[in-house]
Every structure is written in structure tokens, then in C-alpha cells.
Amino acid sequence: MRTLLTLLLCLLCGGAVAQIKLVPRATLESVANPQTVDSELVVAQQTVDFGSVAESDRVEWQVAVKNIGTKPIAYRANTSCRCLAATGGVVRAGESGNLSLSFSGKGFPGPFNHRVLLYIADQTEPTAVVWVKGYVVADSDRRGDYPYTCGALLLRQPGVKIEGNTTERIACMNGSNRAVSVTKDSLLSSPEVVVYTEPKVLQAGEEGDLVITLRGEKREKLKLYIEGEYGPSKREIKIE
């Protein structure tokens, strides 16, 4: 009997392990350290350290880039966070230019480490990577960051635009003095709309994300209302 139980446990454990999809180490490494292709565009700084940044401040920075080739180089820049903007440009042969960076930590308190990828023409692989790091010091009063109200939630924006069965997020804050677990009003909301917060339960004054996604066939007009004691007009999340 003991042998049979041991065999069953081994089979069950083996089945559970088989369902776990492991991400290859090479894939993880490529995300953390993207591979670049050789080019004649050279950056003077691979890491920019902003140090401590007040959440209400915007930091501007310029990284020198040099064209060591014999032809003009046009490049574009992509960033890993909407809090960081980067502007590409054109650098003449043998001359230097500036990659302009602009960082705003509004809504992103704590440490940050983002990257800027530089691409030449229509290349799919980046030609250079610039890392931007630092620490955002949170403002004491956060309510001003959330101008819209939906029930007990304070929202960064009044709604979302969803294309296809995608997931969109709205930064939010629990504006009440008690813990809140968000559910949709099933009588007023479209059935294919799913909504929840991350974290699932927001403590009083806690910030998080309101996550909105679609499941099933998309309707012409979608409606979403949060469950609560307020009137419907004060519990609506607009969806385009």
C-alpha cells in the first residue's frame, strides 16, 4: 500500500512539474542585457545616475553621441517606461550630438532603473543602450495625482481605450478610510469586461492599479460601473 501511495505521489508531482513553463535563461538575459549591433554611432555615457529625485520634479539630461563614420546617421530612441522620454536625431559624419532625456517620477516613488535603446534607420536590433537609474522621493500628499473619482477610488484618468482583447491599467488610490476590494456592478456593466485592482485589496490611502480587460467577443459599446453605494454616474469607468 505504501509503495502504491508513493508511486501516485510521484506521478502527481511529475504532472504538476510538467505544467510549469520555464523561461529560458537566454531569454531572461536578453531582456536584462539586450544585445547590440556594431555601428558608427557611439554614446559617451552608458549609465546615467539621477540620484535622489523629488516626485514633483522633472529632470533633464543630455548624453553625448558621436558619429565616427563618413555618412550622416539618423537614430531613434525607445524607453522602457513612460516616465522617461528620449529624443533621437541626426548626427553628421565626424561630429557629435546630444541624446536628450527627460524623466518625471510622478506616480513612481522608489528606486528606478530604466533603459533607452538607440536604433539606426529601420534596424530591429539596438545599436546602443543607455541605463537611467536613481530614486524617486515620494511627495507627502498624493491625492492631487488622482483628479478623477470613481466610488471609493481616486483615478489618474477617467477611462481607457481598449483595442482588441487587451488589458489596460489606470493608476488609482483608495480615497476612503477603509480597505477596498473592487468588483464591477454586474447589472450595469458589460459581461465581457473584467476589472480588479493590484493589489487585490487596497488599504486606506494605498495606491495601486485598476486593471481592465476584455474576455470573449467585443461589443460595439462597452460599459463598466464599479460596485458601491454611490450613484451610477459616480461609479462609471469610461471605455472606448
Disulfide bonds with the S-S distance in Angstrom:
none
